[in-house]
Amino acid sequence: IKVKGSDKDAVTVAGEEDDKPPKEEPCETALKTTVVDVEVGEFQGHRVSVWDLLHSQYIPEENRKELLELYEAGELTLEQVKTIVTTIVTKAAAARAEQKSPLGGPEAEPTGTEAEPT
């Protein structure tokens, strides 16, 4: 009887480990509780979770899916995801700001803007 009881326990434990939702939940929680300062766009002056950055307009859906898959598979650490996401958001927001600026911004073409006014 003791052997059967331990077999049952082993099966239950193995079954729980194979389920994907409990495995994904800690990943989501870590991304939602890790906050960063991103000083661009609508995030300026706010602390934002990595999860919110991942699901912002600045991260294309296919990039988001790829990053989440790599993170959940253990190929990327939380720190790596944080760095990648903040870099993408910062660059994308800067590019959008340049597009909205009528002159292309002061850093768009330094040689052209320096030569013309002088």
PyMOL commands that set and color helices and strands:
alter all, ss='L'
color gray80, all
select helices_A, chain A and resi 2-18+20-33+41-43+50-54+61-72+78-100+110-115
alter helices_A, ss='H'
color red, helices_A
select strands_A, chain A and resi 35-37+47-49
alter strands_A, ss='S'
color yellow, strands_A
deselect
rebuild
show_as cartoon
